[in-house]
Amino acid sequence: MSNFTKRQVLGLSALALVGVAGIGYAMTGTGEAGFDHRFMTVDEMRATGGLIVDIRTAPEWSQTGVIEGAELVTFTDPASFLAKVGPQLADGRDLILVCRSGNRTSAAARALQGMIPNRIVSVDGGMSKVIASGYRTVSPS
């Protein structure tokens, strides 16, 4: 059936396992994968000195309010997004992305990783969790 030795099969199995672990690692968006996907309070976001960007749509901003001082830039594609916020990231600070639940920011972070040298943080739970943690939003300007 196969000409593989037991040692070769074990070696291939180990490589496959490392590959699957690496894919899972990259998908979680932690560490060296280019972005972190975790919850942060607004105070924690501010303490990093990072650029906080709310990537939701204008109707969503009006519905729930926004984080005071956050940039409001709907994410449609990496190029147009970076054209708007890229100059503010030139100093190397973190890019902190917020959406409603954290799903869009995770996808946006994946799309942006490797395009900028900055660390990217996708806020897990998004504005829903930020608001649930007690933060009082402000009206979008």
Residue frames as qw, qx, qy, qz and C-alpha x, y, z in Angstrom:
[[0.000, 0.885, 0.466, 0.000, 0.00, 0.00, 0.00],
 [0.027, 0.984, -0.151, 0.095, 2.68, 2.51, 0.97],
 [0.786, 0.267, -0.324, 0.453, 6.45, 2.52, 1.02],
 [0.152, -0.775, 0.273, -0.549, 6.67, 4.81, 4.08],
 [0.504, 0.016, -0.756, 0.418, 8.54, 3.54, 7.10],
 [0.441, -0.706, -0.534, 0.147, 7.16, 3.95, 10.60],
 [0.416, -0.410, -0.083, 0.807, 9.72, 6.71, 11.24],
 [0.079, 0.148, 0.410, 0.897, 8.62, 8.60, 8.10],
 [0.312, -0.619, -0.632, -0.346, 4.95, 8.31, 9.07],
 [0.482, -0.658, -0.392, 0.425, 5.71, 9.62, 12.57],
 [0.339, -0.222, 0.116, 0.907, 7.76, 12.46, 11.09],
 [0.067, -0.345, -0.527, -0.773, 5.00, 13.43, 8.66],
 [0.406, -0.681, -0.607, -0.056, 2.44, 13.25, 11.47],
 [0.449, -0.539, -0.232, 0.674, 4.56, 15.57, 13.59],
 [0.176, -0.015, 0.303, 0.937, 4.93, 18.02, 10.70],
 [0.217, -0.520, -0.631, -0.533, 1.18, 17.95, 10.07],
 [0.459, -0.685, -0.514, 0.237, 0.51, 18.60, 13.75],
 [0.359, -0.385, -0.025, 0.850, 2.92, 21.54, 13.81],
 [0.041, 0.199, 0.489, 0.848, 1.29, 22.89, 10.65],
 [0.332, -0.646, -0.629, -0.275, -2.20, 22.64, 12.14],
 [0.466, -0.632, -0.348, 0.511, -1.00, 24.28, 15.35],
 [0.290, -0.170, 0.177, 0.925, 0.58, 27.07, 13.31],
 [0.115, -0.429, -0.571, -0.690, -2.62, 27.66, 11.38],
 [0.437, -0.704, -0.560, 0.023, -4.60, 27.77, 14.61],
 [0.462, -0.457, -0.157, 0.744, -2.04, 30.16, 16.09],
 [0.137, 0.049, 0.331, 0.932, -2.32, 32.48, 13.11],
 [0.242, -0.540, -0.636, -0.494, -6.12, 32.32, 13.14],
 [0.438, -0.682, -0.498, 0.306, -6.34, 33.35, 16.79],
 [0.215, 0.836, 0.041, 0.503, -4.40, 36.46, 15.93],
 [0.595, -0.797, 0.062, 0.084, -2.07, 36.42, 18.88],
 [0.660, -0.492, 0.349, 0.447, 1.58, 37.16, 19.28],
 [0.264, -0.395, 0.553, 0.684, 3.72, 36.97, 16.18],
 [0.408, 0.479, 0.749, 0.208, 0.78, 36.35, 13.85],
 [0.192, 0.323, 0.290, 0.880, 0.57, 40.12, 13.32],
 [0.358, -0.470, -0.053, -0.805, -2.37, 40.99, 15.54],
 [0.001, -0.061, -0.857, 0.512, -3.95, 40.33, 18.89],
 [0.460, -0.414, -0.487, -0.617, -7.64, 39.55, 19.30],
 [0.389, -0.278, -0.727, 0.492, -8.53, 40.28, 22.91],
 [0.204, -0.872, -0.411, -0.173, -10.80, 42.43, 25.01],
 [0.391, 0.049, -0.263, 0.881, -9.50, 45.76, 26.29],
 [0.076, -0.809, -0.475, 0.337, -11.27, 48.38, 28.35],
 [0.318, 0.896, 0.097, 0.294, -11.18, 51.91, 27.00],
 [0.382, -0.873, 0.300, 0.040, -8.70, 52.82, 29.75],
 [0.760, -0.226, 0.512, 0.331, -6.43, 49.96, 28.61],
 [0.616, 0.615, 0.337, 0.359, -6.75, 51.08, 24.99],
 [0.053, 0.979, -0.048, 0.193, -5.79, 54.62, 25.92],
 [0.611, -0.695, 0.347, 0.152, -2.91, 53.47, 28.13],
 [0.813, 0.103, 0.392, 0.417, -1.20, 51.90, 25.11],
 [0.054, -0.620, 0.225, 0.750, -1.09, 55.24, 23.32],
 [0.339, 0.159, 0.811, 0.449, -2.48, 53.43, 20.29],
 [0.294, 0.072, -0.276, -0.912, -4.77, 54.80, 17.63],
 [0.363, 0.293, 0.820, -0.331, -8.32, 53.67, 18.44],
 [0.266, 0.136, -0.492, -0.818, -10.38, 53.27, 15.27],
 [0.557, 0.278, 0.641, -0.449, -14.07, 52.37, 15.26],
 [0.040, -0.157, 0.757, 0.633, -14.61, 50.57, 11.95],
 [0.290, 0.499, 0.794, -0.191, -18.41, 50.30, 12.16],
 [0.177, 0.522, 0.517, 0.655, -20.82, 52.21, 9.91],
 [0.067, -0.264, 0.112, -0.956, -22.26, 55.67, 10.58],
 [0.649, -0.419, -0.299, -0.560, -25.70, 54.29, 11.54],
 [0.791, -0.259, -0.499, 0.241, -24.02, 52.01, 14.10],
 [0.346, 0.119, -0.335, 0.868, -22.06, 54.93, 15.55],
 [0.325, -0.343, -0.047, -0.880, -25.31, 56.90, 15.95],
 [0.751, -0.340, -0.480, -0.299, -27.15, 53.94, 17.45],
 [0.805, -0.386, -0.361, 0.270, -24.74, 53.19, 20.31],
 [0.203, -0.954, 0.214, 0.050, -22.40, 56.15, 20.46],
 [0.761, 0.471, -0.317, 0.314, -18.63, 55.93, 20.14],
 [0.715, -0.397, -0.189, 0.544, -15.49, 55.99, 22.24],
 [0.009, -0.986, -0.004, 0.165, -14.51, 59.57, 22.89],
 [0.154, -0.771, 0.518, 0.338, -11.49, 60.47, 20.76],
 [0.663, 0.043, 0.710, 0.232, -11.70, 57.38, 18.54],
 [0.141, 0.307, -0.530, -0.778, -11.25, 57.76, 14.81],
 [0.670, 0.354, 0.529, -0.382, -14.43, 56.82, 12.95],
 [0.256, 0.498, -0.634, -0.534, -13.44, 55.08, 9.72],
 [0.900, 0.139, 0.254, -0.325, -15.66, 52.38, 8.24],
 [0.317, -0.405, 0.791, 0.331, -13.48, 49.52, 7.05],
 [0.795, 0.470, 0.062, -0.379, -14.28, 48.55, 3.47],
 [0.901, 0.332, -0.120, 0.253, -10.85, 47.51, 2.21],
 [0.720, -0.411, -0.046, 0.558, -7.25, 47.74, 3.42],
 [0.456, 0.265, 0.203, 0.825, -6.05, 50.30, 0.86],
 [0.131, -0.713, -0.245, -0.644, -8.73, 52.94, 1.47],
 [0.678, -0.697, -0.226, 0.052, -8.56, 52.34, 5.22],
 [0.713, -0.270, 0.013, 0.647, -4.79, 52.84, 5.32],
 [0.280, 0.503, 0.223, 0.787, -5.10, 55.93, 3.13],
 [0.346, -0.793, -0.205, -0.458, -7.21, 57.47, 5.91],
 [0.696, -0.715, 0.052, -0.041, -5.39, 56.28, 9.04],
 [0.875, 0.181, -0.099, 0.437, -1.90, 55.41, 7.81],
 [0.268, 0.664, -0.214, 0.665, -0.36, 58.85, 8.41],
 [0.530, -0.680, 0.196, -0.468, -1.45, 58.69, 12.06],
 [0.965, -0.242, 0.083, 0.046, 0.38, 55.37, 12.45],
 [0.606, 0.666, -0.292, 0.321, 3.71, 56.62, 11.09],
 [0.195, -0.723, 0.515, -0.417, 5.01, 57.02, 14.64],
 [0.379, 0.213, -0.896, 0.090, 4.76, 53.24, 15.13],
 [0.417, -0.136, 0.577, -0.689, 1.96, 53.17, 17.67],
 [0.244, 0.188, 0.951, -0.037, -0.54, 50.33, 17.94],
 [0.393, -0.101, -0.414, -0.815, -3.66, 50.23, 15.79],
 [0.199, 0.154, 0.851, -0.460, -6.65, 49.33, 17.98],
 [0.302, -0.126, -0.604, -0.727, -9.72, 48.28, 16.01],
 [0.286, 0.205, 0.723, -0.595, -13.26, 48.28, 17.43],
 [0.316, -0.173, -0.628, -0.690, -16.50, 47.13, 15.80],
 [0.677, -0.388, -0.088, -0.619, -19.82, 45.86, 17.22],
 [0.934, -0.309, 0.067, -0.167, -18.75, 42.38, 18.33],
 [0.436, -0.619, 0.611, 0.231, -15.14, 41.84, 17.27],
 [0.790, 0.271, 0.528, 0.152, -15.83, 39.83, 14.13],
 [0.502, 0.847, 0.082, 0.155, -15.21, 42.64, 11.64],
 [0.148, -0.897, 0.417, -0.004, -12.12, 43.82, 13.48],
 [0.722, -0.276, 0.615, 0.154, -10.69, 40.32, 13.40],
 [0.720, 0.510, 0.408, 0.236, -11.24, 40.14, 9.63],
 [0.228, 0.963, -0.079, 0.122, -9.86, 43.66, 9.16],
 [0.436, -0.741, 0.504, 0.086, -6.78, 42.85, 11.25],
 [0.785, 0.022, 0.568, 0.244, -6.13, 39.75, 9.15],
 [0.570, 0.743, 0.260, 0.235, -6.41, 41.86, 6.00],
 [0.031, 0.972, -0.185, 0.139, -4.06, 44.54, 7.38],
 [0.722, -0.548, 0.372, 0.201, -1.40, 42.34, 8.96],
 [0.719, 0.029, 0.430, 0.545, 1.81, 42.47, 7.03],
 [0.332, 0.766, 0.307, 0.458, 0.78, 45.73, 5.35],
 [0.127, -0.878, 0.187, -0.422, 1.92, 47.87, 8.28],
 [0.488, 0.266, -0.704, 0.442, 4.67, 47.30, 10.84],
 [0.354, -0.386, 0.362, -0.771, 2.43, 48.38, 13.73],
 [0.021, 0.133, 0.958, -0.252, 0.94, 45.93, 16.19],
 [0.443, -0.247, -0.379, -0.774, -2.78, 45.55, 15.52],
 [0.126, 0.094, 0.850, -0.504, -5.30, 44.83, 18.26],
 [0.414, -0.311, -0.600, -0.609, -8.77, 43.56, 17.38],
 [0.301, -0.221, 0.553, -0.745, -10.99, 44.23, 20.40],
 [0.236, -0.187, -0.949, -0.096, -12.79, 40.99, 21.22],
 [0.070, -0.586, -0.729, 0.347, -16.44, 41.60, 22.02],
 [0.197, 0.480, 0.348, 0.781, -16.31, 45.01, 20.36],
 [0.180, -0.353, 0.109, -0.912, -18.47, 47.93, 21.45],
 [0.730, -0.411, -0.411, -0.359, -21.05, 45.53, 22.86],
 [0.777, -0.274, -0.424, 0.377, -18.55, 44.37, 25.48],
 [0.292, 0.213, -0.197, 0.912, -17.04, 47.84, 25.96],
 [0.398, -0.441, -0.110, -0.797, -20.50, 49.24, 26.77],
 [0.818, -0.378, -0.410, -0.142, -21.37, 46.21, 28.94],
 [0.662, -0.059, -0.426, 0.614, -18.18, 46.86, 30.94],
 [0.269, -0.754, -0.407, 0.441, -19.63, 50.24, 31.95],
 [0.305, -0.115, 0.238, 0.915, -18.10, 52.65, 29.45],
 [0.280, 0.763, 0.423, -0.400, -20.37, 55.60, 28.60],
 [0.528, 0.305, 0.470, 0.638, -20.15, 56.44, 24.92],
 [0.049, 0.543, 0.046, -0.837, -20.38, 59.89, 23.34],
 [0.637, 0.676, 0.302, -0.215, -22.30, 60.97, 20.26],
 [0.671, 0.132, 0.367, 0.631, -20.34, 60.77, 17.01],
 [0.012, -0.698, -0.029, 0.715, -19.32, 64.19, 15.72]]
